[in-house]
Amino acid sequence: MAEFPLSRRSWLRGLIGSGALFTLDSVFTCERTNAAQIGPKDNIKITKLETFVLKNSWVFVKISTDAGIVGWGEMLKDDAKACAAGAQEVGRFLVGQDPLRVVYLWQAIHRGAFYRGGPIKTAILSGIDQALWDIKGKAFGVPVYKLLGGPTRDRIRVYGRISKETGVNAMKVTPRGIGRMPYKYVEGPKFVAEVVDRFKALREKYPDADIGIDFHGAVQPPTAMLLVKALEPYQPFFYEEVVQCLNVDVMAEIARKTHIPLATGERIFTKWGFRELLEKRAASILQPDVCYAGGITELRLIAGMAESYYSPIAPHNPQGPVSLAASYQIAASIPNFLIQEGGDREHLDLLAKPMPPVKNGYRPLLTDPGLGITIDEDKLRAQVGEPREYRPQFDEDDGSVVDW
């Protein structure tokens, strides 16, 4: 066998650059692929971490390597500047590390802090974790779900806006009366009837659609119980965050009093946060957010925990293209996936090429390496700016602060 004076990485790059079809799989197993960017024994190191805060409060992290491979992640938007600054601090540890040791680095970031967890710290970890998986998939030339055991389905059901064009037939709405949301401790029968009438009209307009109701954790328990029972005859798809998510015992009590599934999870983080929900049967549908709950690494574990309780996962996603793509990798790799929030969004303003379109209410699996998308960095940088502010909400009658 002839000796090669080049490194295995350089050799593979040369083959790819010349249009050859051989990469690490073909070299070592005779399978044909042209996407892998490193050999199985090549070393790869992180060289840089950058963060980008957009005017709409989306926060992105970009991790670069000495192999020329770049990974993207997305973080919590509620505390955009804090997340970006915190990721920069973690970046000082990451530079020089092997990005392919994803779980090792997850543990190092989480357990390396004296004060662990919390929304901001876990959001930082989540964004970095997504970027590391993006790098790993690109390094070996496969979408992340193939590294997680391969696809468990051929397409991914999504919900967002009901549309004949895309075939989306599932949506989510908020309970609302005439003029306002239900934020008083005990709403009267007139207001409850208004909420029910509005949902009844929506059900009549879309009789075949799955329609969830998002209480957003903003409804007080006495009113929540009134609405849950009053809306039952119109069979909502689920009740989401029917009370504040940390009020697990009250949520469990409500769950026992209704046959409609309760869903929650967008403000809960890590496997430890979801454990109590499952043990107390406070929710039968879990909605972890890949930008907040611990990234791809942690969502895969949360899904496994939920499966043991026969509970499905419906990933939360009100954010950008990296969040959506990372959620798709989870949806494609777990057996107990239900539906993807925001899955009908295209994010054309940040992507170099569009995702495969939604058809008949489903999006095809993303097949490009890594997270399966390519960020257009010029478009992203053009949207960098001061994030929007989040302001408190008030009772219009007495001026007191209310949940929202």
Phi and psi in degrees as a GROMACS rama.xvg file:
@    title "Ramachandran Plot"
@    xaxis  label "Phi"
@    yaxis  label "Psi"
@TYPE xy
-68.2392  146.535  ALA-2
-89.1324  144.187  GLU-3
-106.24  124.778  PHE-4
-75.6229  -11.7391  PRO-5
-91.2394  159.87  LEU-6
-68.6887  160.037  SER-7
-60.1231  -38.0973  ARG-8
-63.2701  -46.5391  ARG-9
-64.0575  -38.2669  SER-10
-61.776  -46.3279  TRP-11
-64.8537  -39.6221  LEU-12
-61.3785  -40.1569  ARG-13
-62.2869  -40.4053  GLY-14
-65.3709  -43.554  LEU-15
-64.8569  -42.6308  ILE-16
-63.9754  -29.5607  GLY-17
-87.6832  1.14567  SER-18
90.708  5.51501  GLY-19
-67.3052  159.331  ALA-20
-100.979  7.42265  LEU-21
-97.1986  136.771  PHE-22
-141.34  -159.253  THR-23
-60.2725  -37.8866  LEU-24
-67.2105  -42.1998  ASP-25
-71.1943  -35.4965  SER-26
-66.0847  -38.9795  VAL-27
-106.738  -14.9648  PHE-28
-132.549  0.955114  THR-29
69.527  11.9116  CYS-30
-83.5797  148.313  GLU-31
-98.8127  121.959  ARG-32
-157.16  155.566  THR-33
-128.342  21.2735  ASN-34
-105.436  -21.973  ALA-35
-64.9792  140.51  ALA-36
-110.886  -6.69335  GLN-37
-138.555  163.409  ILE-38
-89.4985  165.581  GLY-39
-65.8741  -19.6503  PRO-40
-111.577  5.52067  LYS-41
-70.7072  144.51  ASP-42
-91.3196  146.224  ASN-43
-142.612  138.365  ILE-44
-131.028  148.651  LYS-45
-76.0874  133.358  ILE-46
-112.793  -21.4894  THR-47
-162.981  146.13  LYS-48
-127.896  129.353  LEU-49
-126.136  151.33  GLU-50
-126.829  152.742  THR-51
-137.245  121.798  PHE-52
-104.666  122.358  VAL-53
-93.6068  163.098  LEU-54
-62.7755  -26.861  LYS-55
-87.93  8.71908  ASN-56
83.3276  -0.734801  SER-57
-65.5192  142.551  TRP-58
-124.509  125.708  VAL-59
-117.052  149.265  PHE-60
-124.283  137.286  VAL-61
-121.855  125.286  LYS-62
-114.553  125.127  ILE-63
-105.207  155.137  SER-64
-131.573  165.287  THR-65
-74.9715  -4.49375  ASP-66
-92.2396  1.08449  ALA-67
82.0373  2.61113  GLY-68
-89.1716  134.555  ILE-69
-119.663  137.937  VAL-70
-118.875  145.551  GLY-71
-118.058  142.642  TRP-72
-138.803  168.223  GLY-73
-134.358  146.087  GLU-74
-123.33  175.224  MET-75
-55.6334  134.647  LEU-76
-91.308  -13.1261  LYS-77
-70.0568  -31.8128  ASP-78
-127.326  65.3069  ASP-79
-59.385  -50.378  ALA-80
-65.3656  -39.2852  LYS-81
-64.3868  -41.3062  ALA-82
-64.0551  -44.0764  CYS-83
-63.1765  -43.5807  ALA-84
-66.7984  -40.9268  ALA-85
-64.603  -38.0113  GLY-86
-64.8729  -35.7975  ALA-87
-63.1279  -37.7306  GLN-88
-63.5503  -44.6742  GLU-89
-64.7683  -31.1821  VAL-90
-57.5672  -31.5252  GLY-91
-64.6855  -31.889  ARG-92
-76.3041  -37.1478  PHE-93
-72.0973  -32.7804  LEU-94
-58.7005  126.476  VAL-95
95.2816  -10.5293  GLY-96
-82.8596  158.812  GLN-97
-81.9677  113.075  ASP-98
-69.467  -14.8795  PRO-99
-77.8992  -12.7456  LEU-100
-87.1408  65.4107  ARG-101
-63.0637  -51.3253  VAL-102
-67.572  -37.5283  VAL-103
-59.2608  -45.9523  TYR-104
-69.5172  -34.4805  LEU-105
-57.5833  -48.6516  TRP-106
-64.8418  -39.8843  GLN-107
-64.1727  -41.1518  ALA-108
-70.3686  -44.2016  ILE-109
-69.4313  -50.6922  HIS-110
-85.808  -11.962  ARG-111
-77.1737  -12.4221  GLY-112
-94.613  136.679  ALA-113
-67.0269  -43.0195  PHE-114
-97.6205  104.481  TYR-115
-96.2683  160.448  ARG-116
71.3625  -155.012  GLY-117
83.1594  160.535  GLY-118
-63.2491  -43.7932  PRO-119
-72.8897  -48.1481  ILE-120
-61.5042  -40.8043  LYS-121
-72.4889  -30.8773  THR-122
-66.0388  -40.5779  ALA-123
-59.4869  -48.275  ILE-124
-60.5121  -38.8325  LEU-125
-63.4876  -46.3232  SER-126
-64.5509  -42.3956  GLY-127
-64.5182  -41.111  ILE-128
-60.7033  -43.7077  ASP-129
-59.5807  -43.8355  GLN-130
-64.391  -37.1075  ALA-131
-67.21  -41.1169  LEU-132
-66.1133  -36.1654  TRP-133
-60.7959  -44.1041  ASP-134
-62.5953  -45.2878  ILE-135
-63.5804  -43.9837  LYS-136
-62.1096  -42.9755  GLY-137
-66.1239  -37.6035  LYS-138
-60.1859  -39.7408  ALA-139
-102.054  3.61087  PHE-140
74.0077  29.4362  GLY-141
-137.754  153.586  VAL-142
-65.6741  153.365  PRO-143
-57.2348  -36.9914  VAL-144
-61.5124  -24.5483  TYR-145
-72.2343  -27.072  LYS-146
-77.6721  -17.0779  LEU-147
-97.9184  14.6981  LEU-148
115.446  -0.75822  GLY-149
93.238  165.496  GLY-150
-70.6805  140.766  PRO-151
-101.703  -1.79873  THR-152
-154.52  167.07  ARG-153
-97.3863  -18.0142  ASP-154
-156.343  165.625  ARG-155
-122.341  120.089  ILE-156
-72.7709  139.464  ARG-157
-127.35  159.024  VAL-158
-134.19  154.129  TYR-159
178.02  -100.541  GLY-160
-107.702  131.737  ARG-161
-60.6303  130.061  ILE-162
-151.74  129.457  SER-163
-70.6842  -31.6045  LYS-164
-65.5617  -46.0246  GLU-165
-94.3815  -14.1574  THR-166
78.7957  6.85293  GLY-167
-64.5093  125.37  VAL-168
-128.618  32.0149  ASN-169
-142.73  142.584  ALA-170
-151.892  175.227  MET-171
-138.296  138.378  LYS-172
-131.762  168.134  VAL-173
-103.182  149.149  THR-174
-74.5365  124.102  PRO-175
-144.606  135.507  ARG-176
-90.7754  -163.187  GLY-177
-78.5938  106.475  ILE-178
98.7335  -17.966  GLY-179
-161.882  172.708  ARG-180
-88.5967  162.58  MET-181
-81.9208  91.7993  PRO-182
-114.541  -2.39339  TYR-183
-80.3321  155.219  LYS-184
-60.0594  -42.2703  TYR-185
-134.643  108.954  VAL-186
-81.4521  146.907  GLU-187
-78.1032  169.643  GLY-188
-61.7837  -31.9702  PRO-189
-64.9717  -45.6931  LYS-190
-66.9967  -43.803  PHE-191
-58.0875  -42.3011  VAL-192
-63.2796  -36.3209  ALA-193
-61.9486  -44.3135  GLU-194
-61.6122  -45.6256  VAL-195
-64.3625  -42.6377  VAL-196
-61.7484  -39.5564  ASP-197
-66.3269  -41.863  ARG-198
-71.3887  -36.5635  PHE-199
-59.6895  -42.7227  LYS-200
-63.8499  -38.5646  ALA-201
-66.6565  -41.027  LEU-202
-62.7991  -38.7346  ARG-203
-68.9712  -32.6263  GLU-204
-72.4267  -36.1517  LYS-205
-125.058  71.5791  TYR-206
-65.1138  -24.1774  PRO-207
-101.66  2.2752  ASP-208
-88.3306  154.772  ALA-209
-92.6884  119.126  ASP-210
-123.53  109.728  ILE-211
-84.516  158.457  GLY-212
-121.574  118.837  ILE-213
-99.6226  105.628  ASP-214
-75.8129  -15.9943  PHE-215
61.7741  21.2991  HIS-216
64.0802  14.0586  GLY-217
-101.58  -1.51382  ALA-218
-102.686  131.638  VAL-219
-72.4013  149.641  GLN-220
-51.6288  -44.6381  PRO-221
-61.3139  -42.5328  PRO-222
-69.5803  -37.8581  THR-223
-57.3599  -43.3111  ALA-224
-66.0935  -38.6655  MET-225
-61.4202  -45.7804  LEU-226
-69.7937  -40.1729  LEU-227
-56.4918  -47.3062  VAL-228
-71.4345  -37.4618  LYS-229
-70.417  -29.3009  ALA-230
-89.5315  -13.4159  LEU-231
-51.8036  -41.7229  GLU-232
-60.0804  -17.3847  PRO-233
-102.353  10.5829  TYR-234
44.1778  70.8442  GLN-235
-60.2681  152.412  PRO-236
-59.6029  -44.1075  PHE-237
-165.298  163.024  PHE-238
-104.523  122.238  TYR-239
-102.755  137.386  GLU-240
41.7771  57.5209  GLU-241
-62.5741  -28.1309  VAL-242
-139.43  177.653  VAL-243
-53.0921  135.448  GLN-244
-65.4381  -24.0542  CYS-245
-80.5556  -9.31735  LEU-246
-87.0982  63.7706  ASN-247
-64.6098  -41.3986  VAL-248
-64.758  -39.9299  ASP-249
-67.8084  -39.5464  VAL-250
-61.7677  -41.9299  MET-251
-63.9069  -37.3322  ALA-252
-64.4034  -43.9901  GLU-253
-65.0102  -39.7224  ILE-254
-58.5562  -35.4997  ALA-255
-72.72  -14.815  ARG-256
-104.276  4.59647  LYS-257
-139.34  151.003  THR-258
-93.0039  -5.40214  HIS-259
-79.3149  133.366  ILE-260
-62.3503  138.667  PRO-261
-96.102  138.664  LEU-262
-125.722  145.669  ALA-263
-164.927  165.559  THR-264
146.968  -14.0668  GLY-265
-66.96  -20.9852  GLU-266
-116.612  26.6946  ARG-267
-118.925  141.685  ILE-268
-130.86  147.529  PHE-269
65.0565  165.337  THR-270
-59.6454  -31.6271  LYS-271
-69.9087  -32.1402  TRP-272
-70.3299  -34.8335  GLY-273
-83.1793  -17.0961  PHE-274
-59.839  -46.0516  ARG-275
-64.988  -38.4247  GLU-276
-56.885  -44.7594  LEU-277
-70.5144  -44.3444  LEU-278
-62.5692  -36.1945  GLU-279
-94.81  0.447001  LYS-280
54.5527  41.6191  ARG-281
-77.5013  -21.0281  ALA-282
-149.136  144.491  ALA-283
-106.154  -7.33463  SER-284
-126.228  123.521  ILE-285
-99.899  139.143  LEU-286
-126.647  60.5283  GLN-287
-67.1507  148.972  PRO-288
-104.663  125.283  ASP-289
-66.5977  -17.9369  VAL-290
-89.9767  0.369042  CYS-291
-140.672  -32.0726  TYR-292
-88.5529  -7.64814  ALA-293
131.785  9.61011  GLY-294
80.7486  -170.091  GLY-295
-63.2412  -42.3746  ILE-296
-54.5899  -46.4293  THR-297
-79.0449  -36.7358  GLU-298
-62.5718  -34.2777  LEU-299
-63.4847  -37.8891  ARG-300
-73.0972  -39.8521  LEU-301
-61.8605  -40.0785  ILE-302
-62.2774  -39.6093  ALA-303
-64.2195  -41.6982  GLY-304
-60.9351  -45.4804  MET-305
-63.1536  -37.1928  ALA-306
-59.8139  -35.7681  GLU-307
-68.1987  -16.5439  SER-308
-105.167  11.1916  TYR-309
59.3623  35.7771  TYR-310
-109.804  136.426  SER-311
-87.6487  166.757  PRO-312
-112.224  131.829  ILE-313
-128.273  85.9022  ALA-314
-54.7488  134.192  PRO-315
-75.3361  140.223  HIS-316
-162.855  96.8436  ASN-317
-104.749  15.1497  PRO-318
-115.481  -146.015  GLN-319
-93.3127  -167.985  GLY-320
-68.7017  -31.8987  PRO-321
-70.1846  -42.7307  VAL-322
-56.4775  -45.3576  SER-323
-66.3899  -45.1325  LEU-324
-64.1244  -40.5311  ALA-325
-64.4691  -38.962  ALA-326
-63.7215  -38.3228  SER-327
-62.1115  -36.0741  TYR-328
-63.5315  -38.3841  GLN-329
-67.1026  -48.5356  ILE-330
-56.7989  -36.907  ALA-331
-75.9889  -16.5031  ALA-332
-113.736  -9.6084  SER-333
-105.546  151.372  ILE-334
-79.3718  -24.4817  PRO-335
-107.055  41.4493  ASN-336
-81.0794  140.085  PHE-337
-106.584  -60.2424  LEU-338
-166.762  152.972  ILE-339
-107.978  121.889  GLN-340
-69.1674  141.309  GLU-341
66.0657  14.4499  GLY-342
-71.8233  -9.55809  GLY-343
-90.6323  -2.24477  ASP-344
-74.1753  147.577  ARG-345
-105.237  -28.5952  GLU-346
55.1447  40.4725  HIS-347
-65.3815  -20.766  LEU-348
-75.972  -6.52916  ASP-349
-127.659  -6.57807  LEU-350
-102.633  143.82  LEU-351
-73.8408  -29.6365  ALA-352
-144.899  147.773  LYS-353
-70.1487  155.718  PRO-354
-70.8866  158.651  MET-355
-59.1325  137.673  PRO-356
-69.9264  155.461  PRO-357
-75.4335  130.513  VAL-358
-134.075  133.738  LYS-359
55.6427  31.2015  ASN-360
83.9505  5.46031  GLY-361
-128.689  146.275  TYR-362
-106.966  136.47  ARG-363
-61.85  158.054  PRO-364
-62.0028  146.709  LEU-365
-80.2148  123.065  LEU-366
-107.31  -7.86234  THR-367
-70.7085  156.288  ASP-368
-60.8868  155.731  PRO-369
73.0422  -136.164  GLY-370
-73.5507  -12.0753  LEU-371
93.8185  6.66107  GLY-372
-131.088  164.323  ILE-373
-125.615  117.121  THR-374
-76.1734  133.92  ILE-375
-87.0554  100.808  ASP-376
-65.1668  -31.3727  GLU-377
-63.9744  -43.4354  ASP-378
-64.3655  -39.9346  LYS-379
-64.5078  -47.684  LEU-380
-62.8768  -30.0347  ARG-381
-67.0943  -19.2929  ALA-382
-102.276  3.07288  GLN-383
-68.195  137.612  VAL-384
177.4  -167.289  GLY-385
-72.84  124.397  GLU-386
-69.4574  153.895  PRO-387
-70.942  153.722  ARG-388
-88.6389  148.953  GLU-389
-104.302  125.464  TYR-390
-116.773  151.195  ARG-391
-68.2217  159.208  PRO-392
-111.413  152.284  GLN-393
-132.505  150.16  PHE-394
-69.5912  124.067  ASP-395
-68.9777  -17.2491  GLU-396
-85.5489  -45.3573  ASP-397
-122.706  0.726122  ASP-398
80.9389  2.79555  GLY-399
-74.1161  156.281  SER-400
-74.1541  138.208  VAL-401
-126.406  162.005  VAL-402
-73.6749  158.325  ASP-403
